[in-house]
């Protein structure tokens, strides 16, 4: 297999994307995150696509720094061709009326 390299991790090392021979791919079916003292706890739920454990949901937990989360987010945005929506800058009057209406 040819080596394919992805984004740099927060410590400058390169992450390899190759699978071990015979290892089945997994599909991400859910995720959540929670703050952690020095970063973010990322929980991914995956399901194996094939093999003897096909269809079985597994939980993977990762501790990542905020910098790693930012690099991953930028990488995924670039890879998907998506962009973040433009931020709407609210003026003080609009903010006041939003506060009054509870919105």
N, C-alpha and C positions, 0 to 999 in steps of 0.2 A: 504494500500500500504506500502511496506517496504521502509524505508528510504535508499536512495542511495546518496552518497556524492561524490562530485567532487573535483577539485583542490581548493587550498586555494586562496582566493582573496588577493590583495596586503596588506590588513590590518589584515590578519591572520584569518578572519572568513571563515567558510566553506560554499560553495554554494550548495544548495539543488537542485536536478534535478527533483523532483516529480511535476507532473501536477495536478491541481485541478480537482476533479471529473467532468467529462463532458466537460472539456476544450479541444478543438481540437488542434492537433499538427499543427505547422507551418513549412514550408519548406523555407530555405534560398535560394533566387533566385538572389541575388546581394549584393554587399557591396562596400564601399569606405571608405577612411580615410582622415583625414586632421590634420595637426599639431595644437596643442592647447597650450596655454601658459604653462600649467603644465602637459601636457600629449598629448593624442591623442583623436580626435573626431572620433568615429567609427559609421558608418551608415550602418545598415543592412536593406535590403529589403526582406520581407517575404511574403509568400502566404499561406493562410489557406488551410489545406488539406481536411477538411470536415466541416460540419455545415452550418448555413444559410449564412455565409460570405465566403464560399469556393471559391477559385480562386481569391479573392480580394487581391491585393498587398498593403502591409502596410509598411511604413517607421518607423524604430526605430532608435533613436540616443542615443549614449552612450558616456560619457566622462570617459576615463580610463587613469590611470597613465602609464608611460612607463614600470614600473615594472609589472603592471597587464597585459600589452600587451605581455611582455616577458613570463610571466607564462602561459598565454593563448596559445601563440604560441608553447611553449614546450609541453604543455598538448595535443594540437591538433596533433603535430608531433608524439608524443608517441602513442596516441589513434589510429592514422591512420597507424602506422607502417612505416612511411616515415622518411627520413633523408634529411638534407640539402645537396646540392651538394658541393663537395670539392671546395674550393677557388683556383683559378689558380693564382699563384704568378708570375707576369710579371717581367721580368728583364728590365733594363733600355733601352736596344737596342730595344726590342720588343715594349715597351711603346713609344719610339721615333718614330718608323715606324708607329705605330697605329695613333699617333698624326699627322704625315705627310699625311697619307691617309685619315684622317677624320673619322676613324672607331672607 
